[in-house]
């Protein structure tokens, strides 16, 4: 049975980026439950790079990821408008206060400026914050690049290799999967929505990683969506939309519905809700729904990512809870997680993100 220094459960963006960061300094195995990596969350993301997304405690990870993403050619300038009706003006004020004194650029706009940026905007939308640095992310290209870098540095990837058992022994972990058995000194839980179930399988206490369903709809609208339309986000979190190739529009009702870890599908009521909210924003005619899908995002209770060894252990490492900001923070977050995993000095104070913030938790006893 082949032995590795580190076995990473999950080859989505979190697992792939961490593997790319540590391969070469450790022997690495990526175990992916599906037939292809990134199937559930990474592969269904309409990701954008936005420094305001996730709040001030996420912003340092987002900012530090900009250069690697830009130099790699994974960003395309877009800009974002956080728009408000009368009920949302206070939310704009709060967003602006959150980032006062930081390097995040936010400009307050009035109705006339909004009309120039969003043709057909309805009259009740009166104010906005303009976030010029927002950019689209080439999610597929970034994920593929991390996997390529990991393999080039010696990491091995096993797909259709769902973890079925994990037992600790004197030499580390013995892992049983659909593709056979493996051994590793350290087990990394980068399983996204499945992070808590993987921990339980390994006899580690779950920390409360909750999956949520997010709905996306691809539309044809008349007039055709403008290619230079910014990302448009409701200040009260009721929708966002942005243009896509071929004059299409990607729209979400910004839903976060708690669910079990699963291969989720969109609910028709969420699709209808998204369209209804779009029709309240602009006088565009919905020609047809071309595609609809749902993806999973997962958060810890405080909605911050979770990195670090479990309860002071040195053989089980959390890399979970990245929510919707896991892609835009991937380069910097992987570097921080790698520093913690390999015992290096960290480039950023990791205290807000450490798994130890949840306190000692009783181990889980497994049977069978």
Phi, psi and omega in degrees: 000126184288141183245142181233158173290318186223130170247123181256122179269111181110121181246028170287200185298319182296309182292319182294318181292321178293319178300318179297328183282327186254341179298137186104327173259347178209154172279130192233136172241128173259122179250116183246127184290329184268173181287339175221144181293148175078020187292319192273306186251307181303315184284355182241015186271141171257051195295146171222157178264112182222122183291340179274343186288128180095345177093178187299331181281344175269334186305320179300324178290321179295312181299316182290345178272348186299308184300311178299322179291317181292314180295331177281353180080024185262001181244143175230123183305138180225312188080150180228142173246120172265108189255154183219141165268192184301324181284348184255359183299321179296325178293323175297317179300316182295319179298317180296319179295323181303328187247013174296139180081001175256178179274005179285127182266120176228129182241128179283131180239150175258189186300316184298318179293325178296317181299325180291331184267334181233094179300137177081012182297135181284157194293336184287348179270109193246344184211166182197163165245130179263123179247091190292336186281349183302140183217152171287149177245134172280087188295312182298317180295320180294314180298315179298323180294317177299315180297319179297315179297319180297314180295320180298331180267007173106356178294147178247143182241129173242120178258169187050041187235056179302134178289125182249334178203147177218116182237138179267139175226189181296332183260003181125219185259139167249119187247131176250129181226176175298336181262013178109194186257152178217161175233146180208147177285322182233136176252124178254126180264095176242041189270013175059236181298339180264013186300312180294315176301323177295317178300314180299320179299328180270004180080016179258137181296130174299156180244007176091043174278114185256123174282148177226145178270136176235129184262139174230145180227134174256123187239156161254126180236159177234122002291157183303141180302131182284136183297331182263012174297135178285171164295129181245121185236130175289131181299334180266007173073033182261347180189164161209154177208158177203157179283154174230175184303147174077023178077015180273165177234132172260129188226139174225144173280010178058035183282149171222088182262118179302137180207171173283160172295122186196174171273086193281158178232155179288145174268139183300325180293329178287323176297314179297322179296318179299314181294319178300318181291324177296319181295340177277350182265312186220155182274050179264143177272129177280111180280314178192157170268115183273328186199148176215144181204169176223148177229169181254141169231149184225139184228149164283173185300326181267005176063026172249153180294162184237114177231146174126167180287148182283123173047042177076004178290165176239015182232358177224122188236130177272135171218077195213177174071031183280353176053217180275355182259008183295330181281315183290341179255003191305312182299312182287320180295321178296322179294319178295315179297320178296319177302315180293317183294319184267001177075027179269164170297135182274147181281345182218146176300116186274359190310316182295341188252356187292141177299333182293347181295341180274356175081167179300139180228144181294143177294155178263130177269127180252153178233163178094000000 
